[in-house]
């Protein structure tokens, strides 16, 4: 179990690092473009493609990171009312099942989109598949995180506890 937690920690830190990297890259690209529009000394013809790539990876890796930490925005009125009750635990399980279904559908269609893309980016000549790869990879992470959360919620109910003889 310690090994799984270590791997999870490394994956979480890697996702956080990559999300921060793409955020900083996006910030620098946009700031550079604004500067070059004011002082037209050079034209960044590849700017749009780099921004699109950075934004796609930032959004989907960021979504996976938020999924793991359970920090997506949500309405928590009912869960707060049912906190520390069995009905609250059951609500958590039902909610996580719906999240898992969403992640499965998202990942499936992310792979479909990834599979159908055949074009190259016009300026950099990079396969567009790399732009869309962020969707199925983030979806896989979301599925894994949902399963971990689901098992955690189920274990809180005491379903997996063994009886001493």
ABEGO torsion letter per residue (X at the ends): XAAAAAAAAAAAAAAAAAAAAAAAAAAAAAAAAAAAAABBABBBAAAAAAAAAAAAAAAAAAAAAAAAAGABBBBAAAAAAABGBAAAAAAAAAAAAAAAAAAAAAAAAAAAAAAABABBBAAAGBBAAAAAAAAAAAAAAAAAAAAAAAAAAAAAAGAABBBBX
